[in-house]
Amino acid sequence: MTTSKAGDLSAAALLQAAREITAAAASTPLRYFRASFSVEQKADESPVTVADRETEAALRKAIVERYPEHGILGEEFGGEHLERNIVWVVDPIDGTKSFISGSPLFGMLVAVLRDGRPVAGIIRMPALNECYAGAAETGSDRDGTPIACRKDVPLDRAFLCVNEADRLMADHPAAFERLMATGRYRRFTYDCYPYAQLASGQVDAVIDLNLKPYDYLPLAPVVEGAGGVITDWQGRPLTLQSDGRVVAAASAEIHSALLEILAG
């Protein structure tokens, strides 16, 4: 595998750097996975552990050492130099509830933004030993093997992943009811792994809400690099200012249909 060079700021080089940085940090959460540790509650009542903090610290240290001129936004330690042209966005453990319950479906997410738009993204699954990487100019891959969203699946035969279904049902009951009558299969899911499945051609869409930038920005290059479409519920590109409601689909046709269903 080619090693990235710090002077090369192409999307391909930044993606390779993100791949290397996350690979080096992946051992940190695994030291705590299915082990004994304390769990704290953040102000929003979401859980956080020493593994979240140590993993983000390792990622930030590696990014700063390689790219001291770039900005960083992370879930646990906030933002630094977000006005800079290139900003790294980090979620050290996406799916802390999965992590603390011993489920292997937690992920490590990293995006690289250029002028506020994600140009490279990583979905790394440390417990599964899988890495999904993507950029529009390179395409997407799983552990170096190219992947692609599946095409030519009509909506009535589609497999839909509905993330945060309990919140969706509570906050948008009419949209939830319409979604439950959509597609061939529907599965209630959580966190980042459904997006990896979408990019791999295993499911056809993911509907999500209540996300933060470090949750959704790393997903966009992986989905788009695999030929999929990912936006907010109004069909707008995802940015740092998006409202956290996301719809991703394998094709423009399914994506457009889901936007209409969500809008009512």
N, C-alpha and C positions, 0 to 999 in steps of 0.2 A: 504494500500500500504506500502511495506517495505521501511524504511528509509535507505539511504546509510550510510556507515561508512567510515570515511576518511582514515582509515588504509587499507581498502580493495581496491586494485587497479585492480581487475578483470574487464573485459569489462562490465559485468553485473552491477557491483557496480558503475563504472564510468557512465554508461548509466542512472542509477537511480539518480545519483547525478545531471547529466545534466537535467534530467526531473524536479527535484525539483528546481534547480536554475532558469531554464527558467519559471517555473510556478510562482515563486515568482516575477520575473521581468515582467511578462506579463501585469501587470496593468499599467506600465509606458507608453508604447505607447498608450494604450487605453485612458489615460487622455487627450491626444492631438488629438485623431482620430476624424475627422469631427468637429474639433474646429478651432479657429483662431490662427494661428502662422505664423511666417516668414519662408521663404524658401530661402536658400542660394545656390549658385552654387560652386561646387568644381572645382579644376583645370581641371578635365576631363569633365567638364560641366554637371556632374550628380548632382541631387539635394541632399541637406542634411538639416535636421531640428534639432531643440532642442530635439525632441523625439528620433532621432537616437543617439545623443550623450548621453542623460540621460539614455537611455536603455542600451547602451554599458557600461556606467559607473557602472550601477547597476549589470550587469552580471559580469564584471571584479572584482568588489568588492567582490561579493559572491564567485567567484572562488578562489581569493587570500586568503580569510578568511578560506576556507575549504582546499585548496591545495596550501600553500605558496611555495612549492618546484616545482610547475609546471610552464611551460611557457604559454604565451597567445599571440595570434595574433588576432587583431580585425580590422574591416574596418575603424573605425573612429579614433582610437588612436594607431594603429600600433602594433609592436611586442615587446615583452619583454621575454628574456631568451629562445629564440627559439632553442638554442642548447640542451635544456633539454630533457630527455627521454620521458616525457609526455607533450604535448602541447595542449591547448584548442584553438579552432578556432571559432570566433564569428562574426556573421553578425546580428546586433541588429534589423534592419528592412530591410529585403530582399524584394525589391519592393517599394522603397520610392515613385516612381511615382504613384503607386497604393494608397499608404498611403495618399499622399497629394491631390489626386483626390477623396478621400472618398470611394475607392473600398476596400472591406474587404479581398482581396487576397494578402495582404502583410504577410510575415512570419518572424519568429525569428529563426535563424539557429545557431546551436552549434555542433561542432565536437570535439571529443577527439582523438588525435593522439598518437600512441605509436611507437617510432622509425620512425616517419615520415608517418606512414600509419594510416588512420582513422579506429578506432575500435568501436566507438560508435557515433551515430548521432541523432539529434533532428530536426524535422521540426515542429515548433509550430506556429499555426495560431491564434493569440490572438483575432481577431474580430470574428472568427468562433467558438472559444472555442474548438479547436481541437488540439491534439498533436500526431504527428507521431514519434515513437521512434524505433531505430533499432540497432542491433549489430549482427555480424555473429554467435556468440555463443548463443544468446538468441532468434533470430528471430526478427520480427518487429511487432508493434502493433499500433493501433489508440485508444488512451485513455484506454489502457489496454486490448483491444480486439485484438487478433491476426489477422494479415492481410497477404495476399500473392498475388503476381503477378498471373495473369491468364495465363494458359498454353494451349497448343494445338490450338493456333490461328495462322493460316498461314499468311504470310506477305500480301497476297492479300486481306485478311479480317481484317487487323489490323487497329487500330485507332492510328494515329500518331499525337503527339503534336510537333509543330515546334516553338521553342522559338526564339525570336529576328528575325522573318522572314524578316523584312526589311533589317537588317544588313546582314543576310545570302544571300538574293537576291543580295545585292550590292557587297559583298565580294567574294561570291562563286556562281555566276549565273548558271553555268552548273550543280553543285550539287543541287542547289535549283530547277532547272527544272526537274531533275531526281526524286527528292523527291515528287514533285507535281504529278508525275505519279505513285507513290508508295502507297500501302495500300488501304483500302476501304474508310476511312475517314481521313481528315487532318484538323487540327485546329491550327490557329496561336495563340500562348500563350506567357506568360511571367513569369519569376521568378520561385519560388520554388514549387508552388502548383501542377503543372503537375507531378512532381516526387512523390508527395504524392498520386495522383490519380493512377500513375503507380504501386506503392507499394500496393495499395488497390485493384488492379484488375479491374480498371475502364477504363484505356487506356493501350496501348501496347508498346509505345515507346515515348521517348522525345529526340529531337535533339536540341543542344544548342551551343552557341559560345560566345566569348568575356567575359568569366567569370573569376573571381578572386578566389583564394583559399578559401576564406570565403564564396563564393557562392556555390562552388561545393563539397568541402570536407564533409560538414555535410550531403549531400544527399546520399553519397555512402553507408554508413552502413544501412540506411533505405531501399534503393533499394535492396542491397545484402541480408539483413536480411529477405526480403520478397521473396527471390528466384530469383531476377532479376540480370541483368548484367549491369554494368556501367563502362565505360572507356573513354579515349580520342578517337579522331577520328582515331588513329592508332591502337587501341585495347590495349593500355597500361594502367596499373592501375593508378588511380588518386593520385597525390602527390602534395606537395607544389610547385613543379617545373613544373607541367603540364601547357600546353599552353592555357587553358581556353575553348577548344573545347570539348564538351561532347556528348556522345551518350549513352542512357540508354534504356534497353529493357526488356520485360517480360521474354524472353527466349533467349537462346544462338543462336537459329536459326534466329530469327528476328535480333538480334544484329549483327551477322556475315553478314547477307544480307545487313544491313544498312551500315556497314563499307565498303562493296564493292561499294554500291551506292554512298557514299560520296567520295570515292577514284576515282570513274570513271572507 
